Amino acid sequence: MSVVPEWTLAFSGYDPADERRREALCTTGNGYVATRGAWAGAVAGDHHYPGTYLAGYYNRLTDTVDELGIENESLVNVPDWLPLTVAIGDGEWWTPDNCEVLEYDLELNARRGVLTRRFHLRDRAGRELRGVERRFVSMADPHLAGQTLTVTVVNWSGRLRIGSAVHGNVTNSGVERYRKLADHHLTDFSPTVADDSLLVTATTSQSRHRVSIGTRAVASHNGSLLDDWITRTDRTSASAEIPVEVTAGDVVSVEKVAAIHGSRDPGISEPQLATELALDTAPCFCDLLERHVLAWSQLWRRFEVELEETYDGTLPALRLNIFHLLQSVSPHSIDADAGVPARGLHGEAYRGHVFWDELFVFPVLTIRMPELTRALLCYRHRRLPAARLAARQIGLPGAMYPWQSGSDGREESQRVHLNPMSGRWTEDASFRQRHVGLAVAYTMWQYVETTGDLEFLVDRGAEVIVEVARFFAHLAQYDAARDRYVIKGVVGPDEFHTSYPGRRDPGIDNNAYTNVMAVWLFGTAARTLDRLPAWRRTELTESLGLRQEERNHWDELTRRMYVPFHDGVISQFEGYEQLTELDWPRYRSTYGDIRRLDRILEAEGHDVAAYQVSKQADVLMLLYLLPRRDLHDLMARLGYPLSAEIIRKTVEYYLGRTCHGSSLSAIVHAWGLATLDADRALTFLEQALHSDAGDAQHTGTTAEGIHLAAMAGSADLVQRCFTGLTTTNDVLGFRPRWPAKLGTLRMVLRYRGHRLVAEVSSTAVTVTVDPEPGPAIEVRCYGHARSLRPGDTHTWAAHD
């Protein structure tokens, strides 16, 4: 694998063992729909997994595991529109798996959003074909996609068959450890053929979403049109093929346009009618492609990043990661009510659910396309009633957001988990990660701080922030022996520790991240209420029954919450230091890849919870979310003054005890190291940038879907961490810790209605405001503030 400067991800040669990962990385999408980069016509199996997913289209199925009823909601794999294949005579359709592969190249152009596959195949009879397939999912029209296939006959004469199809016989079988569970989500198939268009409409079995996918194809032989398609349907699919007599040197081409609609779409009568109309009115492939490329170019203007680097590979990887972010959530997501899926729309890992790690995504979006962040946050606000119900069900007021969220906001986390190393099902207590509510409140507050969108705070954000604060205020219990408040029975961002060894009660006590961020939330909830207009504050307190006593209690909690320490280090949770130290050298030498130590230890008959082992940064998340000054002030108010030495020792302590089983871990460790050791921080930046595309050993789970938060988070390291970019207190701030190895950064930002260009190097920061009319903004760098008006440019030198 190689990333070819500056916009292309390229794979050379056919590698069956790596195809599924490449398919995920070569996904094409537009925020509404995405299609994996599988061979056009491939069948799901060990080497390939064709998949197309629509944002927000979930369905529930029920299984019995060890006599326990298990219900899982999944993002549904919808009918496959890709099949565009070739065969000779009456033979089977050609694939790289049933032919000799002479040449094979796969190229994803992130600037244009186009996937190109070039191949040269030979069958058992020695007959050869060269081919080029191109495809895209339109960023201009979210319901359209395009595909072409051009084949050249190399050394034979005879009858060539071209096939096109829409296959409805698909399942959700893209994750091996889920394969023993129910996976047939589609029913009520209606395959049809009309005017050479192929159409399959189906319905999800439980959620009753109707999805309709149609294609139309135009074929030519040496430039002359072919029109004698032979069409057929079966129970689930519609297909067509066209025979043509060819000789060596002949060229046969097919252009295919696909249309996709679903019953959740706004502004349509019915999905099948909408798909038929879209096919009838869609432009030809070339015009559709032109509009698509224009839409991507406009999108890239908003997300422009230039890096005059001396650090090889950073800029192409950065662009690729932003590209996959924009394929997962885009302007077309605004009306989708679908949230931020942790694995994008690229596969079926985590069943397409929405997690807390959206907080790694929003900083990249908010400073460039705030209206998109606003829409995605509305997904959480709409599910506030479900969060309130969840809190009531455990006897607490306020709102308890689920660890995994899908269609309606109930908890979608698995209650049992299959360890593929041992083959055993174990209890999954990840739903006890109550901190997801802290992330929801945090992202809403950060959005308002960045945009100044008081309307959002008034209408939506304040209600969520206050309700989550009420939940955590009641989750905290008074400990008379300490004369402090404690939070028991939770799980922190490090998912390895879900209980204490030998203790029956689930969860751990006083997770430092949870406790400290709860304190941050209590202060923020109070500030939120103070920022509201008096009339809205009155309405909200009346509607919620919020008493002054509760607000007084929030203030008390900001002074009396317990935070565990040991040996001058912030403890991950109470008692962490008493756990057994792991023999790290032995496990590294025995297993090599030890990112999933929980599975390794369980397979050996041990419990990872008994060891000082972290899957990902936990305590260090505090350094990621809170500016150092804010963290120092918060801890000082609690009576835990932080020194630079405590921060340094805490970072080093957990660096030595983290196996980085989560792709987010590298991001957070880079953030923690940025002011302590820039070279080591760059090492983690490199890991984060290449966490999916750089996994040449195929040891990760990218084949099941990209890690969206890691991709966005790597961009955020460049955007915010190393530039020191902040957007608090109505000031756009820079406090660079920019490594000279990264050269000079140029990025486009939107702040308070202005388009800005920021240039950052190790020696200076320059900010230019576009000349469009608007109020002045305050920009602070290296401790010096300046008011910039439209058209102004100012440079701050590092020595000033």
VODRENKE-330155 format. One record per residue (C-alpha): x, z, y. Coordinates in steps of 0.1 Angstrom, whole numbers, padded with zeros to 4 digits, always signed. Example, Ala and Ser with C-alpha at 12.3 -4.5 7.8 and 13.67 -1.06 7.14 Angstrom:
2
+0123+0078-0045 +0137+0071-0011 
REM end
This chain:
800
+0000+0000+0000 +0012-0007+0035 -0003-0004+0070 +0006-0036+0088 +0009-0032+0125 -0011-0029+0144 -0046-0032+0132 -0045-0041+0095 -0047-0021+0063 -0033-0043+0035 -0030-0040-0003 -0009-0065-0022 -0014-0070-0060 -0042-0059-0082 -0040-0023-0094 -0070-0013-0115 -0061+0024-0114 -0062+0023-0076 -0092+0000-0070 -0118+0026-0064 -0097+0043-0038 -0091+0009-0021 -0128+0003-0022 -0134+0034-0002 -0107+0027+0023 -0120-0009+0027 -0156+0001+0033 -0173-0018+0061 -0201-0001+0080 -0218+0004+0113 -0231+0040+0113 -0265+0029+0099 -0253+0014+0067 -0219+0010+0049 -0208-0009+0019 -0177-0001-0002 -0150-0027-0005 -0157-0035-0041 -0152-0069-0058 -0183-0089-0050 -0202-0087-0083 -0183-0058-0098 -0201-0034-0121 -0197+0003-0117 -0171+0016-0141 -0136+0031-0143 -0120+0004-0120 -0148-0004-0096 -0177+0013-0079 -0199-0009-0056 -0220+0012-0033 -0241+0008-0003 -0255+0038+0016 -0279+0042+0045 -0274+0072+0068 -0300+0099+0061 -0315+0084+0029 -0315+0113+0005 -0333+0120-0028 -0337+0150-0050 -0332+0152-0088 -0334+0181-0112 -0312+0189-0142 -0308+0218-0166 -0273+0232-0169 -0267+0261-0194 -0305+0267-0194 -0304+0269-0156 -0326+0245-0135 -0304+0228-0109 -0317+0207-0081 -0294+0183-0062 -0301+0162-0032 -0279+0131-0029 -0273+0103-0004 -0287+0074-0024 -0268+0043-0036 -0292+0015-0027 -0294-0020-0042 -0261-0039-0042 -0262-0070-0019 -0226-0080-0025 -0226-0101-0057 -0211-0135-0049 -0194-0148-0079 -0180-0179-0098 -0179-0190-0134 -0170-0222-0153 -0195-0239-0175 -0216-0213-0193 -0188-0187-0192 -0189-0152-0178 -0185-0145-0141 -0148-0143-0131 -0133-0109-0121 -0098-0096-0119 -0105-0077-0151 -0114-0106-0173 -0088-0131-0159 -0051-0132-0154 -0044-0122-0118 -0017-0145-0103 -0022-0133-0067 -0044-0107-0052 -0045-0094-0016 -0069-0072+0002 -0068-0069+0040 -0090-0048+0063 -0088-0057+0100 -0098-0026+0119 -0100-0044+0152 -0125-0069+0140 -0142-0049+0113 -0137-0076+0087 -0125-0073+0051 -0107-0103+0035 -0099-0106-0002 -0076-0134-0014 -0071-0141-0050 -0057-0166-0075 -0070-0162-0111 -0064-0179-0144 -0088-0177-0174 -0078-0178-0211 -0080-0216-0212 -0054-0218-0184 -0079-0230-0157 -0071-0216-0122 -0091-0209-0091 -0080-0198-0057 -0105-0179-0035 -0110-0162-0002 -0139-0138+0004 -0147-0123+0038 -0173-0097+0046 -0185-0074+0074 -0214-0051+0082 -0225-0060+0117 -0217-0036+0145 -0239-0058+0168 -0271-0056+0147 -0272-0025+0124 -0295-0042+0099 -0274-0073+0092 -0242-0081+0072 -0223-0113+0064 -0202-0126+0036 -0184-0158+0027 -0167-0170-0004 -0145-0201-0005 -0130-0212-0038 -0105-0240-0045 -0103-0257-0079 -0066-0258-0089 -0060-0276-0121 -0092-0286-0139 -0124-0306-0137 -0159-0297-0149 -0189-0276-0139 -0185-0247-0115 -0213-0221-0111 -0217-0201-0080 -0238-0170-0083 -0255-0147-0057 -0277-0117-0063 -0292-0084-0051 -0288-0059-0079 -0312-0030-0080 -0300-0015-0113 -0276+0009-0095 -0272+0046-0100 -0253+0074-0082 -0224+0076-0107 -0195+0074-0083 -0182+0110-0089 -0170+0116-0124 -0178+0153-0125 -0214+0146-0115 -0219+0120-0143 -0236+0144-0167 -0263+0150-0141 -0293+0129-0132 -0283+0098-0112 -0313+0074-0112 -0328+0077-0077 -0346+0044-0073 -0380+0034-0087 -0409+0010-0080 -0387-0020-0078 -0401-0052-0063 -0376-0081-0067 -0388-0114-0051 -0375-0149-0043 -0388-0168-0014 -0373-0200+0002 -0341-0193-0017 -0339-0158-0002 -0334-0130-0026 -0351-0097-0019 -0352-0063-0037 -0374-0035-0024 -0373-0001-0041 -0385+0035-0034 -0366+0068-0039 -0382+0088-0066 -0388+0121-0048 -0383+0115-0010 -0403+0082-0013 -0381+0063+0011 -0386+0026+0008 -0355+0004+0011 -0355-0034+0013 -0324-0055+0010 -0324-0093+0012 -0299-0121+0013 -0299-0158+0021 -0271-0181+0011 -0259-0216+0020 -0235-0234-0003 -0213-0265+0003 -0191-0288-0018 -0162-0304+0001 -0183-0299+0033 -0215-0313+0019 -0245-0290+0016 -0259-0280-0018 -0295-0271-0021 -0305-0269-0057 -0303-0231-0063 -0318-0218-0095 -0334-0185-0089 -0347-0157-0112 -0358-0121-0111 -0359-0093-0136 -0373-0058-0134 -0348-0046-0108 -0329-0075-0094 -0331-0110-0079 -0304-0136-0085 -0296-0173-0079 -0269-0197-0090 -0260-0232-0082 -0240-0256-0104 -0216-0282-0091 -0193-0307-0107 -0158-0304-0094 -0123-0318-0099 -0089-0304-0090 -0085-0298-0052 -0123-0295-0046 -0135-0267-0023 -0168-0249-0027 -0180-0225-0001 -0209-0201+0002 -0220-0183+0034 -0243-0153+0028 -0263-0132+0053 -0278-0099+0042 -0306-0079+0059 -0313-0042+0053 -0342-0020+0064 -0356+0013+0053 -0388+0033+0059 -0370+0058+0082 -0362+0030+0107 -0379+0033+0141 -0397+0003+0155 -0408-0014+0123 -0440-0019+0105 -0427-0018+0069 -0392-0023+0054 -0399-0054+0034 -0416-0072+0063 -0388-0061+0086 -0361-0074+0061 -0379-0107+0057 -0382-0112+0094 -0345-0103+0099 -0335-0129+0073 -0357-0155+0089 -0343-0149+0124 -0307-0140+0117 -0280-0163+0130 -0256-0182+0108 -0225-0164+0094 -0202-0176+0122 -0225-0166+0150 -0232-0133+0134 -0195-0127+0130 -0188-0136+0167 -0214-0110+0178 -0200-0085+0154 -0164-0089+0167 -0176-0086+0203 -0194-0054+0195 -0163-0039+0179 -0141-0050+0209 -0165-0032+0233 -0164-0001+0211 -0126-0002+0209 -0125-0003+0247 -0142+0031+0247 -0119+0045+0220 -0087+0028+0232 -0055+0045+0221 -0021+0030+0227 +0011+0047+0215 +0045+0033+0225 +0060+0051+0196 +0093+0057+0180 +0076+0075+0151 +0068+0048+0126 +0033+0043+0114 +0014+0067+0137 -0005+0041+0157 -0018+0020+0129 -0029+0051+0109 -0045+0065+0140 -0065+0033+0146 -0076+0031+0110 -0089+0067+0110 -0108+0061+0143 -0122+0029+0127 -0136+0048+0097 -0150+0074+0120 -0169+0047+0139 -0182+0031+0107 -0197+0065+0098 -0211+0075+0131 -0216+0049+0158 -0241+0041+0186 -0265+0030+0157 -0265+0066+0146 -0282+0078+0177 -0318+0073+0163 -0309+0080+0126 -0313+0118+0126 -0286+0119+0099 -0259+0142+0111 -0222+0138+0103 -0216+0132+0065 -0184+0149+0054 -0173+0118+0033 -0186+0092+0058 -0208+0066+0043 -0180+0056+0019 -0189+0073-0014 -0208+0100-0032 -0185+0131-0031 -0203+0161-0017 -0235+0141-0023 -0234+0128+0012 -0240+0162+0027 -0233+0175+0062 -0208+0204+0065 -0193+0226+0091 -0164+0201+0095 -0184+0181+0120 -0166+0204+0145 -0134+0183+0138 -0153+0151+0146 -0171+0159+0179 -0140+0164+0201 -0131+0127+0195 -0166+0115+0202 -0176+0138+0231 -0148+0128+0254 -0155+0091+0248 -0192+0087+0238 -0210+0119+0247 -0244+0104+0241 -0235+0100+0204 -0224+0137+0201 -0257+0147+0218 -0277+0128+0193 -0258+0142+0163 -0262+0177+0176 -0299+0171+0178 -0298+0168+0140 -0289+0205+0139 -0315+0215+0165 -0343+0198+0145 -0333+0219+0115 -0334+0252+0134 -0367+0261+0117 -0351+0257+0083 -0322+0279+0095 -0346+0305+0107 -0364+0305+0074 -0331+0309+0055 -0323+0340+0076 -0357+0355+0070 -0354+0350+0033 -0324+0374+0033 -0341+0398+0056 -0324+0390+0089 -0336+0375+0122 -0321+0346+0140 -0309+0314+0123 -0286+0310+0092 -0274+0274+0089 -0267+0262+0054 -0232+0254+0041 -0243+0220+0029 -0272+0203+0048 -0291+0171+0039 -0325+0158+0047 -0344+0189+0059 -0318+0216+0066 -0323+0237+0035 -0292+0249+0016 -0280+0220-0006 -0248+0237-0020 -0244+0235-0058 -0248+0268-0075 -0226+0258-0104 -0195+0238-0104 -0178+0217-0131 -0140+0222-0134 -0128+0189-0148 -0096+0205-0160 -0113+0230-0183 -0147+0213-0188 -0164+0246-0179 -0192+0252-0154 -0186+0281-0131 -0206+0298-0105 -0202+0282-0070 -0206+0308-0042 -0196+0285-0014 -0231+0289+0001 -0219+0323+0014 -0199+0305+0041 -0220+0319+0068 -0195+0307+0094 -0211+0273+0094 -0236+0287+0120 -0207+0296+0142 -0194+0260+0140 -0229+0247+0150 -0230+0270+0180 -0194+0263+0189 -0199+0225+0189 -0230+0228+0211 -0212+0250+0236 -0182+0227+0237 -0204+0197+0243 -0220+0213+0273 -0186+0225+0286 -0172+0189+0284 -0202+0170+0297 -0219+0195+0320 -0251+0185+0303 -0273+0214+0314 -0304+0196+0303 -0292+0197+0267 -0284+0234+0270 -0318+0241+0285 -0338+0220+0260 -0319+0226+0227 -0285+0242+0228 -0294+0276+0242 -0320+0282+0216 -0296+0274+0187 -0267+0295+0202 -0289+0325+0208 -0306+0324+0174 -0272+0321+0156 -0259+0350+0177 -0289+0371+0167 -0282+0364+0130 -0246+0375+0132 -0254+0405+0153 -0277+0418+0125 -0253+0407+0098 -0227+0431+0113 -0231+0466+0101 -0218+0498+0117 -0189+0515+0098 -0189+0552+0109 -0155+0559+0094 -0139+0532+0116 -0163+0535+0145 -0165+0497+0143 -0188+0470+0131 -0180+0451+0099 -0193+0419+0082 -0195+0421+0044 -0202+0397+0015 -0192+0364+0031 -0168+0336+0024 -0144+0322+0050 -0131+0287+0055 -0108+0293+0026 -0132+0287-0003 -0109+0301-0030 -0120+0337-0023 -0156+0342-0030 -0154+0378-0043 -0129+0405-0050 -0113+0406-0085 -0132+0431-0107 -0160+0436-0082 -0196+0426-0091 -0208+0421-0055 -0202+0386-0043 -0183+0377-0012 -0154+0393+0007 -0154+0417+0036 -0143+0412+0072 -0130+0377+0071 -0110+0376+0102 -0121+0341+0112 -0158+0350+0108 -0155+0383+0126 -0135+0369+0156 -0157+0338+0160 -0188+0360+0159 -0174+0380+0188 -0167+0347+0206 -0203+0338+0199 -0218+0370+0213 -0200+0365+0246 -0210+0328+0246 -0246+0336+0239 -0246+0359+0269 -0230+0333+0291 -0255+0307+0278 -0285+0328+0290 -0268+0334+0323 -0263+0297+0328 -0299+0288+0323 -0323+0284+0352 -0344+0316+0356 -0376+0299+0345 -0360+0287+0312 -0343+0320+0306 -0377+0337+0309 -0394+0312+0286 -0367+0315+0259 -0365+0353+0259 -0403+0354+0257 -0405+0329+0229 -0378+0345+0209 -0388+0381+0216 -0353+0387+0228 -0349+0422+0242 -0323+0436+0266 -0313+0460+0239 -0301+0430+0218 -0280+0417+0246 -0265+0451+0251 -0257+0452+0214 -0239+0418+0217 -0217+0433+0245 -0210+0463+0222 -0200+0440+0194 -0175+0422+0217 -0157+0456+0220 -0162+0472+0186 -0159+0445+0159 -0134+0452+0132 -0105+0428+0125 -0081+0435+0096 -0043+0434+0101 -0014+0442+0078 +0023+0442+0085 +0019+0427+0119 -0002+0399+0106 -0039+0391+0110 -0053+0396+0075 -0074+0367+0061 -0099+0394+0050 -0099+0430+0043 -0076+0437+0013 -0060+0402+0012 -0025+0417+0012 -0033+0438-0020 -0039+0407-0041 -0012+0394-0065 +0015+0371-0052 +0016+0338-0070 +0047+0324-0086 +0047+0293-0065 +0079+0277-0079 +0066+0280-0115 +0032+0264-0106 +0049+0236-0086 +0073+0228-0114 +0046+0229-0141 +0018+0210-0123 +0034+0191-0094 +0002+0186-0075 -0012+0221-0070 -0037+0214-0043 -0065+0225-0066 -0050+0258-0077 -0085+0272-0083 -0091+0247-0111 -0056+0251-0125 -0059+0289-0126 -0094+0288-0141 -0083+0264-0168 -0055+0290-0176 -0081+0317-0178 -0072+0332-0144 -0093+0338-0112 -0078+0323-0080 -0096+0351-0061 -0070+0376-0075 -0041+0359-0058 -0028+0355-0022 -0035+0318-0023 -0055+0298+0003 -0070+0264-0002 -0068+0257+0035 -0060+0274+0068 -0085+0302+0074 -0071+0327+0100 -0053+0297+0117 -0087+0282+0125 -0088+0306+0153 -0058+0289+0169 -0075+0256+0165 -0108+0265+0181 -0098+0290+0208 -0072+0284+0236 -0045+0310+0233 -0055+0327+0265 -0091+0330+0254 -0080+0343+0220 -0057+0369+0236 -0085+0380+0260 -0110+0383+0232 -0087+0403+0210 -0076+0425+0239 -0112+0434+0246 -0116+0444+0210 -0085+0466+0213 -0062+0444+0192 -0036+0430+0217 -0019+0399+0204 +0017+0392+0210 +0035+0359+0205 +0053+0376+0176 +0020+0384+0158 +0009+0348+0162 +0043+0335+0149 +0043+0359+0119 +0006+0350+0111 +0013+0313+0111 +0044+0317+0089 +0027+0341+0065 -0002+0317+0057 +0021+0286+0056 +0038+0302+0027 +0005+0310+0009 -0016+0278+0014 -0018+0250-0012 -0035+0226+0012 -0063+0219-0012 -0084+0207+0018 -0075+0177+0039 -0083+0198+0069 -0055+0222+0062 -0028+0199+0076 -0047+0195+0109 -0050+0232+0115 -0014+0240+0105 -0002+0213+0129 -0022+0230+0156 -0008+0264+0148 +0028+0251+0148 +0026+0229+0178 +0039+0255+0202 +0062+0272+0176 +0079+0243+0158 +0072+0208+0171 +0091+0190+0142 +0071+0209+0115 +0039+0202+0135 +0047+0165+0134 +0052+0167+0096 +0016+0180+0093 +0004+0154+0117 +0018+0127+0095 +0001+0143+0065 -0032+0144+0083 -0029+0108+0095 -0022+0095+0060 -0043+0119+0039 -0065+0091+0026 -0047+0058+0031 -0013+0073+0022 -0022+0088-0012 -0001+0063-0031 -0002+0085-0063 -0040+0084-0063 -0041+0122-0068 -0068+0129-0042 -0105+0122-0042 -0105+0094-0016 -0121+0071-0043 -0152+0092-0039 -0153+0088-0002 -0130+0092+0028 -0124+0126+0044 -0141+0120+0077 -0131+0153+0094 -0095+0148+0085 -0095+0113+0099 -0111+0124+0131 -0090+0156+0132 -0058+0136+0130 -0069+0117+0161 -0077+0150+0178 -0042+0162+0171 -0029+0134+0192 -0057+0135+0217 -0059+0173+0224 -0033+0193+0205 -0002+0177+0217 -0016+0169+0251 -0031+0203+0256 -0063+0186+0267 -0091+0211+0276 -0125+0207+0293 -0135+0242+0302 -0148+0257+0335 -0155+0223+0350 -0118+0214+0349 -0101+0186+0329 -0069+0202+0319 -0036+0191+0304 -0009+0214+0291 +0013+0190+0271 +0035+0200+0242 +0042+0163+0236 +0069+0155+0211 +0094+0129+0225 +0093+0112+0190 +0058+0101+0197 +0068+0080+0228 +0041+0075+0254 +0003+0079+0248 -0023+0059+0267 -0059+0068+0260 -0093+0061+0276 -0116+0090+0282 -0150+0096+0297 -0154+0128+0317 -0184+0139+0338 -0196+0103+0342 -0161+0089+0350 -0140+0065+0329 -0104+0078+0330 -0071+0065+0317 -0046+0092+0307 -0009+0085+0300 +0011+0113+0284 +0048+0115+0276 +0073+0143+0272 +0082+0140+0308 +0049+0134+0327 +0011+0130+0327 -0007+0103+0347 -0044+0102+0352 -0062+0073+0367 -0100+0074+0376 -0119+0041+0375 -0133+0031+0409 -0170+0033+0401 -0188+0056+0426 -0192+0093+0417 -0182+0128+0427 -0146+0140+0425 -0133+0158+0394 -0107+0185+0392 -0078+0178+0370 -0051+0204+0362 -0017+0198+0346 +0013+0220+0343 -0006+0247+0362 -0013+0225+0392 -0048+0213+0401 -0058+0182+0420 -0091+0168+0430 -0093+0131+0420 -0119+0107+0434 -0129+0073+0420 -0099+0050+0422 -0073+0078+0424 -0042+0080+0404 -0019+0110+0402 +0012+0119+0382 +0024+0153+0372 +0060+0156+0363 +0069+0180+0335 +0094+0199+0357 +0069+0205+0385 
REM end
